[in-house]
């Protein structure tokens, strides 16, 4: 995992929850983790890592992900067994 992906993973797990994480950075992180991203109808996007699957709504018109979606992505990553490295 490159440094940018490590940074994004840490930001997803930060408290208080951030609301300025770019959606494209989250998609790149999931792909880098071996995940699959499927564009569904409208703004729905399916993320799959291993056997863990979740549907998210891609933000629009702005590229930033809101706090609720960041929390849901954090939960998805935890269920997939992915957490940031401890410093």
LOTORRO-220886 format. One record per residue: residue number from 1; x, y, z of N, C-alpha, C in turn. Coordinates in Angstrom, 3 decimals. Example, Ala and Ser with C-alpha at 12.3 -4.5 7.8 and 13.67 -1.06 7.14 Angstrom:
// LOTORRO-220886
REC	1	13.190	-5.690	7.800	12.300	-4.500	7.800	13.200	-3.300	7.800 .
REC	2	12.850	-2.250	7.080	13.670	-1.060	7.140	12.900	0.030	7.870 .
This chain:
// LOTORRO-220886
REC	1	0.859	-1.171	0.000	0.000	0.000	0.000	0.907	1.236	0.000 .
REC	2	0.634	2.177	-0.900	1.468	3.368	-0.957	1.108	4.354	0.163 .
REC	3	1.919	5.382	0.310	1.727	6.334	1.409	0.395	7.069	1.337 .
REC	4	-0.063	7.400	0.132	-1.343	8.102	0.005	-2.480	7.217	0.502 .
REC	5	-2.460	5.930	0.135	-3.508	5.021	0.594	-3.457	4.833	2.107 .
REC	6	-2.253	4.766	2.681	-2.127	4.670	4.141	-2.726	5.901	4.806 .
REC	7	-2.489	7.074	4.218	-3.024	8.333	4.756	-4.552	8.334	4.705 .
REC	8	-5.120	7.903	3.582	-6.577	7.863	3.438	-7.182	6.879	4.444 .
REC	9	-6.555	5.712	4.614	-7.051	4.730	5.576	-7.049	5.319	6.984 .
REC	10	-5.986	6.011	7.363	-5.931	6.654	8.682	-7.028	7.701	8.820 .
REC	11	-7.237	8.496	7.754	-8.266	9.539	7.806	-9.659	8.940	7.985 .
REC	12	-9.925	7.809	7.366	-11.230	7.164	7.509	-11.491	6.765	8.957 .
REC	13	-10.449	6.387	9.677	-10.592	5.934	11.058	-10.405	7.040	12.090 .
REC	14	-10.139	8.272	11.669	-9.926	9.381	12.612	-11.215	9.743	13.341 .
REC	15	-11.036	10.209	14.555	-12.130	10.793	15.340	-11.715	12.207	15.687 .
REC	16	-12.549	13.197	15.539	-13.888	13.127	14.968	-13.839	12.774	13.479 .
REC	17	-14.938	12.228	13.007	-15.015	11.755	11.623	-14.837	12.916	10.652 .
REC	18	-14.002	12.690	9.652	-13.737	13.715	8.641	-14.855	13.731	7.594 .
REC	19	-15.016	14.884	6.970	-16.030	15.003	5.917	-15.434	15.563	4.632 .
REC	20	-14.111	15.534	4.519	-13.482	16.103	3.321	-12.601	15.090	2.585 .
REC	21	-12.914	13.812	2.733	-12.149	12.777	2.034	-12.737	12.633	0.635 .
REC	22	-11.897	12.705	-0.351	-12.338	12.592	-1.744	-12.800	11.164	-2.052 .
REC	23	-13.942	11.053	-2.713	-14.499	9.748	-3.068	-13.531	8.932	-3.917 .
REC	24	-12.884	9.584	-4.867	-11.945	8.877	-5.744	-10.792	8.278	-4.931 .
REC	25	-10.368	8.940	-3.863	-9.309	8.394	-3.005	-9.790	7.150	-2.268 .
REC	26	-11.045	7.143	-1.850	-11.602	5.955	-1.177	-11.698	4.794	-2.165 .
REC	27	-12.154	5.085	-3.386	-12.217	4.028	-4.409	-10.828	3.461	-4.690 .
REC	28	-9.841	4.322	-4.813	-8.466	3.863	-5.063	-7.942	3.007	-3.912 .
REC	29	-8.278	3.374	-2.683	-7.879	2.584	-1.518	-8.477	1.185	-1.592 .
REC	30	-9.775	1.112	-1.860	-10.448	-0.195	-1.925	-9.830	-1.065	-3.019 .
REC	31	-9.577	-0.475	-4.180	-8.941	-1.230	-5.267	-7.554	-1.712	-4.856 .
REC	32	-6.786	-0.852	-4.174	-5.440	-1.197	-3.734	-5.460	-2.319	-2.705 .
REC	33	-6.545	-2.417	-1.951	-6.687	-3.471	-0.947	-7.172	-4.783	-1.567 .
REC	34	-7.278	-4.814	-2.897	-7.735	-6.018	-3.582	-9.238	-6.081	-3.751 .
REC	35	-9.906	-4.974	-3.478	-11.355	-4.931	-3.583	-11.839	-4.703	-4.997 .
REC	36	-13.120	-4.918	-5.169	-13.789	-4.726	-6.450	-14.834	-3.637	-6.264 .
REC	37	-14.936	-2.756	-7.253	-15.932	-1.689	-7.219	-16.816	-1.840	-8.443 .
REC	38	-18.131	-1.888	-8.195	-19.098	-2.048	-9.279	-20.046	-0.859	-9.248 .
REC	39	-20.128	-0.158	-10.376	-21.070	0.954	-10.476	-22.451	0.365	-10.720 .
REC	40	-23.382	0.655	-9.827	-24.752	0.180	-9.972	-25.606	1.318	-10.547 .
REC	41	-26.892	1.242	-10.390	-27.789	2.275	-10.927	-27.610	3.590	-10.189 .
REC	42	-27.690	4.669	-10.937	-27.596	5.996	-10.350	-26.244	6.207	-9.691 .
REC	43	-26.280	6.670	-8.446	-25.035	6.939	-7.726	-24.617	5.777	-6.834 .
REC	44	-25.351	4.669	-6.903	-25.003	3.513	-6.066	-23.723	2.856	-6.565 .
REC	45	-22.869	2.540	-5.600	-21.590	1.897	-5.888	-21.424	0.727	-4.931 .
REC	46	-21.132	-0.445	-5.468	-20.937	-1.642	-4.655	-19.442	-1.821	-4.418 .
REC	47	-19.065	-1.924	-3.138	-17.685	-2.234	-2.756	-17.669	-3.668	-2.262 .
REC	48	-16.656	-4.427	-2.705	-16.511	-5.804	-2.240	-15.051	-6.069	-1.965 .
REC	49	-14.766	-6.518	-0.750	-13.431	-6.974	-0.359	-13.619	-8.366	0.230 .
REC	50	-13.072	-9.361	-0.437	-13.275	-10.739	0.012	-14.757	-11.067	-0.039 .
REC	51	-15.305	-11.518	1.071	-16.727	-11.854	1.157	-17.564	-10.694	1.705 .
REC	52	-16.916	-9.587	2.034	-17.605	-8.431	2.616	-18.042	-7.491	1.504 .
REC	53	-19.343	-7.199	1.486	-19.913	-6.355	0.443	-20.774	-5.271	1.081 .
REC	54	-20.756	-4.081	0.472	-21.618	-3.000	0.930	-21.925	-2.088	-0.242 .
REC	55	-23.084	-1.445	-0.191	-23.495	-0.494	-1.221	-23.408	0.904	-0.624 .
REC	56	-22.759	1.798	-1.347	-22.627	3.190	-0.934	-23.162	4.088	-2.037 .
REC	57	-23.505	5.308	-1.674	-23.920	6.299	-2.657	-22.753	7.240	-2.903 .
REC	58	-22.321	7.273	-4.159	-21.244	8.174	-4.561	-21.719	9.605	-4.368 .
REC	59	-20.883	10.443	-3.731	-21.306	11.827	-3.504	-21.377	12.611	-4.819 .
REC	60	-22.335	13.506	-4.874	-22.444	14.389	-6.032	-23.248	15.606	-5.624 .
REC	61	-23.065	16.764	-6.121	-22.139	17.075	-7.198	-20.702	17.275	-6.724 .
REC	62	-20.494	17.423	-5.418	-19.135	17.635	-4.901	-18.424	16.289	-4.745 .
REC	63	-17.092	16.287	-4.812	-16.339	15.030	-4.743	-16.059	14.541	-3.321 .
REC	64	-16.403	15.343	-2.292	-16.088	14.987	-0.910	-17.156	14.073	-0.311 .
REC	65	-16.700	13.124	0.492	-17.589	12.170	1.141	-18.064	12.738	2.477 .
REC	66	-19.360	12.599	2.775	-19.878	13.141	4.031	-19.539	12.230	5.216 .
REC	67	-19.737	12.750	6.423	-19.349	12.019	7.643	-20.061	10.684	7.783 .
REC	68	-21.344	10.648	7.468	-22.100	9.407	7.601	-21.542	8.323	6.688 .
REC	69	-21.223	8.683	5.457	-20.657	7.705	4.522	-19.271	7.268	4.965 .
REC	70	-18.468	8.192	5.491	-17.138	7.821	5.997	-17.285	6.810	7.132 .
REC	71	-18.255	7.018	8.022	-18.489	6.061	9.118	-18.899	4.699	8.564 .
REC	72	-19.757	4.704	7.549	-20.190	3.441	6.941	-19.023	2.725	6.254 .
REC	73	-18.149	3.478	5.622	-16.971	2.888	4.982	-16.034	2.324	6.039 .
REC	74	-15.878	3.031	7.151	-15.061	2.536	8.276	-15.608	1.196	8.757 .
REC	75	-16.924	1.110	8.930	-17.552	-0.135	9.376	-17.319	-1.256	8.357 .
REC	76	-17.464	-0.942	7.082	-17.226	-1.915	6.015	-15.796	-2.439	6.069 .
REC	77	-14.831	-1.534	6.201	-13.417	-1.943	6.255	-13.138	-2.795	7.491 .
REC	78	-13.721	-2.428	8.636	-13.531	-3.230	9.855	-14.094	-4.628	9.670 .
REC	79	-15.279	-4.739	9.062	-15.876	-6.056	8.824	-15.024	-6.886	7.867 .
REC	80	-14.305	-6.203	6.978	-13.401	-6.896	6.040	-12.045	-7.194	6.688 .
REC	81	-11.875	-6.775	7.945	-10.627	-7.047	8.667	-9.522	-6.049	8.372 .
REC	82	-9.894	-4.850	7.923	-8.900	-3.844	7.560	-8.975	-2.665	8.529 .
REC	83	-7.859	-2.377	9.158	-7.721	-1.217	10.038	-6.357	-0.591	9.782 .
REC	84	-6.197	0.684	10.150	-4.895	1.310	9.917	-3.829	0.730	10.845 .
REC	85	-2.575	0.814	10.380	-1.465	0.354	11.208	-1.286	1.305	12.390 .
REC	86	-0.921	0.758	13.498	-0.654	1.583	14.684	0.760	2.141	14.581 .
REC	87	0.908	3.418	14.931	2.230	4.047	14.894	3.050	3.668	16.098 .
